[in-house]
Amino acid sequence: YPLIDGQGNFGSIDNDPPAAMRYTEARMAGTAVEMMADLDKETVDFEPNYDGTRTQPIVLPGRFPNLLCNGSEGIAVGMATNIPPHNLGEICNALRAVLDDPQVTLQALSEIVKGPDFPTGGIIMGRNGILQSQVTGRGLVRVRARTSVEDKGTQQVIVVSEIPYQVRKSAIIEKIVEVVKEGRITGISDIRDESDRDGMRLVIELKKGEDPEVIRNQLFQYTPLQTTFSIINLAIVDRQPRTLTLRGLLDCYLKHRRIVIRRRTQFLLREAEARKHIVEGLRIAVDNIDQVIALIRASKTREEARERLSQAFGLSDRQSQAIVDMRLGALTGL
């Protein structure tokens, strides 16, 4: 789920480099806007930035569950994290299941969140690695490219339409050429990249009489058409690193959202109460409008007018200031 909506050349799956910064434009995508939602309503704490000239949020309000849906990877001091991306619909259903029944079992959640949802497609082989990562926070997942066999006249071809996550297509082609030259795979006669705007299509032509299943298994063994994705659900919780299970990730997100919604509601309540206080003062002024105008006209300064209004009608400083700041035109229909 892209956070940035870019215009221009931002690179490609073939390892083409992106254009220089001056040739591209970018804006926040809808998901990033949701990450920032309610940031101005005192929902999260702020801290000074690196040079103390501004403040920045310690954490974003995060209406969009970015860590779960987009995943994360990185290495810090002696620690590594590798959270795979997940399907937004599945994550939302799992969050709803936890809200509806706090005692929901991990088995029920694993039926909702089937496993990682890699944007490049591919096939995850077996569920043991997925279940292990959901139970312990760590697991190994084997991902294979999606392939099919097509007849082309007297020849047969293997067509690759989806490749494993974080593998470049150009790297796959280079590796296939390499193993063919080394003689580890002998049944391939040609390889072509027929990808276009409709999708990926990598065509591997076989020699006559070759068994496509044998060649396919050799490709999985010797090339990046099959890779292992190591899941490490390490995340920062309350400024401390923790390895989280699937339930732990969901609970942390729900806890954060509860805090955000409570703080947003408290902010809106304070704003409404402050407005109500001002409106009550204005109502007193409207009920005694002639006296108020006479008081203000008789005062030499704004400060004196404010003090006189407070004394005459028992108004607070904020109420009397609002009356003094009010324009004459605002009296119409007040």
Salt bridges, closest charged atoms under 4 A:
ASP5 OD2 - ARG27 NE 2.93
ASP14 OD1 - LYS169 NZ 3.38
GLU34 OE1 - ARG63 NH1 3.11
ASP38 OD1 - LYS41 NZ 3.79
ASP38 OD2 - ARG63 NH2 3.40
ASP38 OD2 - ARG264 NH1 2.73
ASP40 OD1 - LYS41 NZ 3.92
GLU42 OE1 - ARG270 NH2 2.49
ASP45 OD1 - ARG263 NH2 2.99
GLU47 OE1 - ARG239 NH2 3.04
GLU150 OE1 - ARG201 NH2 3.18
GLU162 OE1 - ARG146 NE 3.06
GLU178 OE2 - LYS175 NZ 3.41
GLU182 OE1 - ARG184 NH2 2.64
ASP190 OD2 - ARG192 NH1 3.86
ASP193 OD2 - LYS169 NZ 3.16
GLU194 OE2 - ARG192 NH2 2.88
GLU194 OE1 - ARG201 NE 2.91
GLU205 OE2 - ARG192 NH1 2.36
GLU213 OE2 - ARG216 NH2 2.23
ASP238 OD2 - LYS255 NZ 3.77
ASP251 OD1 - ARG247 NE 2.93
GLU280 OE2 - LYS276 NZ 3.87
GLU303 OE2 - ARG306 NH2 2.56
GLU304 OE2 - ARG308 NH2 3.21
ASP317 OD1 - ARG306 NH1 3.63
ASP325 OD1 - ARG302 NH2 2.47
